[in-house]
Protein backbone atom coordinates (compact mmCIF):
# COMPACT_ATOMS: atom_id res chain seq x y z
CA UNK A 1 0.00 0.00 0.00
CA UNK A 2 1.39 3.37 -0.99
CA UNK A 3 1.36 6.04 1.65
CA UNK A 4 0.85 9.54 0.28
CA UNK A 5 3.87 11.74 0.73
CA UNK A 6 3.44 15.33 1.79
CA UNK A 7 5.61 17.53 -0.33
CA UNK A 8 6.56 20.86 1.11
CA UNK A 9 7.48 23.71 -1.14
CA UNK A 10 10.77 25.43 -0.29
CA UNK A 11 8.87 28.46 1.00
CA UNK A 12 6.58 26.40 3.24
CA UNK A 13 9.53 24.40 4.52
CA UNK A 14 11.53 27.51 5.36
CA UNK A 15 8.55 29.10 7.15
CA UNK A 16 7.97 25.93 9.20
CA UNK A 17 11.66 25.70 10.07
CA UNK A 18 11.70 29.35 11.08
CA UNK A 19 8.58 28.92 13.22
CA UNK A 20 10.25 26.01 15.00
CA UNK A 21 13.53 27.84 15.55
CA UNK A 22 12.25 31.35 16.38
CA UNK A 23 9.35 31.45 18.85
CA UNK A 24 8.74 35.17 18.29
CA UNK A 25 8.38 34.52 14.57
CA UNK A 26 6.00 31.68 15.41
CA UNK A 27 3.90 34.11 17.47
CA UNK A 28 3.96 36.56 14.55
CA UNK A 29 2.72 33.88 12.14
CA UNK A 30 -0.08 32.78 14.52
CA UNK A 31 -1.26 36.35 15.06
CA UNK A 32 -0.94 37.13 11.35
CA UNK A 33 -3.14 34.17 10.40
CA UNK A 34 -5.61 34.97 13.17
CA UNK A 35 -5.96 38.63 12.24
CA UNK A 36 -6.54 37.74 8.60
CA UNK A 37 -9.02 34.93 9.21
CA UNK A 38 -11.05 36.33 12.13
CA UNK A 39 -11.93 39.79 10.73
CA UNK A 40 -12.66 38.16 7.36
CA UNK A 41 -14.95 35.62 9.01
CA UNK A 42 -16.71 38.25 11.13
CA UNK A 43 -17.11 40.57 8.16
CA UNK A 44 -18.60 37.88 5.96
CA UNK A 45 -20.94 36.87 8.77
CA UNK A 46 -22.47 40.36 8.81
CA UNK A 47 -23.98 39.28 5.47
CA UNK A 48 -24.37 35.51 6.01
CA UNK A 49 -25.73 35.76 9.59
CA UNK A 50 -24.50 32.33 10.64
CA UNK A 51 -23.07 33.27 14.05
CA UNK A 52 -26.06 35.46 14.90
CA UNK A 53 -29.01 36.80 12.97
CA UNK A 54 -29.16 39.97 15.07
CA UNK A 55 -25.94 41.87 14.38
CA UNK A 56 -27.81 45.21 14.62
CA UNK A 57 -28.61 44.30 18.23
CA UNK A 58 -24.95 44.93 19.09
CA UNK A 59 -25.17 48.61 18.15
CA UNK A 60 -25.70 51.00 21.04
CA UNK A 61 -29.01 52.89 20.68
CA UNK A 62 -27.25 56.27 20.64
CA UNK A 63 -25.26 55.17 17.59
CA UNK A 64 -28.40 53.94 15.84
CA UNK A 65 -29.99 57.34 16.54
CA UNK A 66 -27.06 59.09 14.83
CA UNK A 67 -27.20 56.96 11.68
CA UNK A 68 -28.79 58.29 8.50
CA UNK A 69 -29.68 54.68 7.59
CA UNK A 70 -30.86 51.51 9.29
CA UNK A 71 -28.87 49.54 11.86
CA UNK A 72 -28.79 46.60 9.43
CA UNK A 73 -27.19 48.81 6.77
CA UNK A 74 -24.66 49.91 9.38
CA UNK A 75 -23.81 46.24 9.99
CA UNK A 76 -23.25 45.76 6.26
CA UNK A 77 -20.82 48.70 6.38
CA UNK A 78 -19.16 47.18 9.46
CA UNK A 79 -18.84 43.87 7.61
CA UNK A 80 -17.23 45.57 4.62
CA UNK A 81 -14.75 47.36 6.90
CA UNK A 82 -13.88 44.09 8.64
CA UNK A 83 -13.30 42.34 5.31
CA UNK A 84 -11.12 45.26 4.18
CA UNK A 85 -9.17 45.11 7.46
CA UNK A 86 -8.49 41.40 6.90
CA UNK A 87 -7.23 42.07 3.39
CA UNK A 88 -5.03 44.91 4.62
CA UNK A 89 -3.53 42.71 7.35
CA UNK A 90 -2.86 40.02 4.74
CA UNK A 91 -1.02 42.59 2.60
CA UNK A 92 0.87 44.58 5.22
CA UNK A 93 0.44 43.60 8.89
CA UNK A 94 3.08 46.15 9.95
CA UNK A 95 0.57 48.95 9.33
CA UNK A 96 -2.83 47.27 9.14
CA UNK A 97 -2.65 45.82 12.64
CA UNK A 98 -2.97 49.38 13.95
CA UNK A 99 -6.10 49.82 11.80
CA UNK A 100 -7.55 46.66 13.36
CA UNK A 101 -6.63 47.88 16.86
CA UNK A 102 -8.35 51.23 16.22
CA UNK A 103 -11.41 49.45 14.82
CA UNK A 104 -11.58 47.24 17.92
CA UNK A 105 -11.29 50.33 20.14
CA UNK A 106 -14.36 51.75 18.39
CA UNK A 107 -16.25 48.50 18.90
CA UNK A 108 -15.26 48.48 22.59
CA UNK A 109 -16.52 52.05 23.07
CA UNK A 110 -19.82 51.09 21.43
CA UNK A 111 -20.18 48.02 23.67
CA UNK A 112 -19.24 49.83 26.89
CA UNK A 113 -21.97 52.39 26.25
CA UNK A 114 -24.60 49.67 25.84
CA UNK A 115 -25.49 47.74 29.00
CA UNK A 116 -25.33 43.98 28.73
CA UNK A 117 -22.33 43.64 26.42
CA UNK A 118 -19.47 44.15 28.86
CA UNK A 119 -18.30 40.55 28.39
CA UNK A 120 -18.01 41.06 24.63
CA UNK A 121 -16.20 44.37 25.23
CA UNK A 122 -13.69 42.58 27.45
CA UNK A 123 -13.13 39.92 24.79
CA UNK A 124 -12.60 42.62 22.18
CA UNK A 125 -10.11 44.33 24.50
CA UNK A 126 -8.13 41.08 24.46
CA UNK A 127 -8.31 41.11 20.67
CA UNK A 128 -7.08 44.74 20.67
CA UNK A 129 -4.07 43.69 22.76
CA UNK A 130 -3.42 40.88 20.27
CA UNK A 131 -3.56 43.35 17.36
CA UNK A 132 -1.00 45.54 19.11
CA UNK A 133 1.19 42.48 19.71
CA UNK A 134 0.95 41.73 16.00
CA UNK A 135 2.04 45.30 15.27
CA UNK A 136 5.04 44.93 17.57
CA UNK A 137 6.09 41.65 15.98
CA UNK A 138 5.41 42.93 12.47
CA UNK A 139 7.83 45.79 13.13
CA UNK A 140 10.48 43.07 13.29
CA UNK A 141 9.23 40.53 10.74
CA UNK A 142 7.36 42.57 8.11
CA UNK A 143 9.58 44.94 6.18
CA UNK A 144 8.45 48.55 5.86
CA UNK A 145 7.28 50.04 2.63
CA UNK A 146 9.96 52.20 1.10
CA UNK A 147 9.92 54.69 -1.72
CA UNK A 148 11.99 53.82 -4.73
CA UNK A 149 14.71 56.26 -5.57
CA UNK A 150 14.39 58.10 -8.87
CA UNK A 151 17.57 56.57 -10.26
CA UNK A 152 16.34 53.07 -9.48
CA UNK A 153 12.87 53.74 -10.89
CA UNK A 154 14.39 54.93 -14.17
CA UNK A 155 16.20 51.62 -14.72
C-alpha positions as CSV (number, residue, x, y, z in Angstrom):
1,X,0.0,0.0,0.0
2,X,1.4,3.4,-1.0
3,X,1.4,6.0,1.7
4,X,0.9,9.5,0.3
5,X,3.9,11.7,0.7
6,X,3.4,15.3,1.8
7,X,5.6,17.5,-0.3
8,X,6.6,20.9,1.1
9,X,7.5,23.7,-1.1
10,X,10.8,25.4,-0.3
11,X,8.9,28.5,1.0
12,X,6.6,26.4,3.2
13,X,9.5,24.4,4.5
14,X,11.5,27.5,5.4
15,X,8.6,29.1,7.1
16,X,8.0,25.9,9.2
17,X,11.7,25.7,10.1
18,X,11.7,29.4,11.1
19,X,8.6,28.9,13.2
20,X,10.3,26.0,15.0
21,X,13.5,27.8,15.6
22,X,12.2,31.4,16.4
23,X,9.4,31.5,18.9
24,X,8.7,35.2,18.3
25,X,8.4,34.5,14.6
26,X,6.0,31.7,15.4
27,X,3.9,34.1,17.5
28,X,4.0,36.6,14.5
29,X,2.7,33.9,12.1
30,X,-0.1,32.8,14.5
31,X,-1.3,36.3,15.1
32,X,-0.9,37.1,11.3
33,X,-3.1,34.2,10.4
34,X,-5.6,35.0,13.2
35,X,-6.0,38.6,12.2
36,X,-6.5,37.7,8.6
37,X,-9.0,34.9,9.2
38,X,-11.0,36.3,12.1
39,X,-11.9,39.8,10.7
40,X,-12.7,38.2,7.4
41,X,-15.0,35.6,9.0
42,X,-16.7,38.3,11.1
43,X,-17.1,40.6,8.2
44,X,-18.6,37.9,6.0
45,X,-20.9,36.9,8.8
46,X,-22.5,40.4,8.8
47,X,-24.0,39.3,5.5
48,X,-24.4,35.5,6.0
49,X,-25.7,35.8,9.6
50,X,-24.5,32.3,10.6
51,X,-23.1,33.3,14.0
52,X,-26.1,35.5,14.9
53,X,-29.0,36.8,13.0
54,X,-29.2,40.0,15.1
55,X,-25.9,41.9,14.4
56,X,-27.8,45.2,14.6
57,X,-28.6,44.3,18.2
58,X,-24.9,44.9,19.1
59,X,-25.2,48.6,18.2
60,X,-25.7,51.0,21.0
61,X,-29.0,52.9,20.7
62,X,-27.3,56.3,20.6
63,X,-25.3,55.2,17.6
64,X,-28.4,53.9,15.8
65,X,-30.0,57.3,16.5
66,X,-27.1,59.1,14.8
67,X,-27.2,57.0,11.7
68,X,-28.8,58.3,8.5
69,X,-29.7,54.7,7.6
70,X,-30.9,51.5,9.3
71,X,-28.9,49.5,11.9
72,X,-28.8,46.6,9.4
73,X,-27.2,48.8,6.8
74,X,-24.7,49.9,9.4
75,X,-23.8,46.2,10.0
76,X,-23.3,45.8,6.3
77,X,-20.8,48.7,6.4
78,X,-19.2,47.2,9.5
79,X,-18.8,43.9,7.6
80,X,-17.2,45.6,4.6
81,X,-14.8,47.4,6.9
82,X,-13.9,44.1,8.6
83,X,-13.3,42.3,5.3
84,X,-11.1,45.3,4.2
85,X,-9.2,45.1,7.5
86,X,-8.5,41.4,6.9
87,X,-7.2,42.1,3.4
88,X,-5.0,44.9,4.6
89,X,-3.5,42.7,7.4
90,X,-2.9,40.0,4.7
91,X,-1.0,42.6,2.6
92,X,0.9,44.6,5.2
93,X,0.4,43.6,8.9
94,X,3.1,46.2,10.0
95,X,0.6,49.0,9.3
96,X,-2.8,47.3,9.1
97,X,-2.7,45.8,12.6
98,X,-3.0,49.4,14.0
99,X,-6.1,49.8,11.8
100,X,-7.5,46.7,13.4
101,X,-6.6,47.9,16.9
102,X,-8.4,51.2,16.2
103,X,-11.4,49.4,14.8
104,X,-11.6,47.2,17.9
105,X,-11.3,50.3,20.1
106,X,-14.4,51.7,18.4
107,X,-16.2,48.5,18.9
108,X,-15.3,48.5,22.6
109,X,-16.5,52.1,23.1
110,X,-19.8,51.1,21.4
111,X,-20.2,48.0,23.7
112,X,-19.2,49.8,26.9
113,X,-22.0,52.4,26.3
114,X,-24.6,49.7,25.8
115,X,-25.5,47.7,29.0
116,X,-25.3,44.0,28.7
117,X,-22.3,43.6,26.4
118,X,-19.5,44.1,28.9
119,X,-18.3,40.5,28.4
120,X,-18.0,41.1,24.6
121,X,-16.2,44.4,25.2
122,X,-13.7,42.6,27.5
123,X,-13.1,39.9,24.8
124,X,-12.6,42.6,22.2
125,X,-10.1,44.3,24.5
126,X,-8.1,41.1,24.5
127,X,-8.3,41.1,20.7
128,X,-7.1,44.7,20.7
129,X,-4.1,43.7,22.8
130,X,-3.4,40.9,20.3
131,X,-3.6,43.3,17.4
132,X,-1.0,45.5,19.1
133,X,1.2,42.5,19.7
134,X,0.9,41.7,16.0
135,X,2.0,45.3,15.3
136,X,5.0,44.9,17.6
137,X,6.1,41.7,16.0
138,X,5.4,42.9,12.5
139,X,7.8,45.8,13.1
140,X,10.5,43.1,13.3
141,X,9.2,40.5,10.7
142,X,7.4,42.6,8.1
143,X,9.6,44.9,6.2
144,X,8.5,48.6,5.9
145,X,7.3,50.0,2.6
146,X,10.0,52.2,1.1
147,X,9.9,54.7,-1.7
148,X,12.0,53.8,-4.7
149,X,14.7,56.3,-5.6
150,X,14.4,58.1,-8.9
151,X,17.6,56.6,-10.3
152,X,16.3,53.1,-9.5
153,X,12.9,53.7,-10.9
154,X,14.4,54.9,-14.2
155,X,16.2,51.6,-14.7
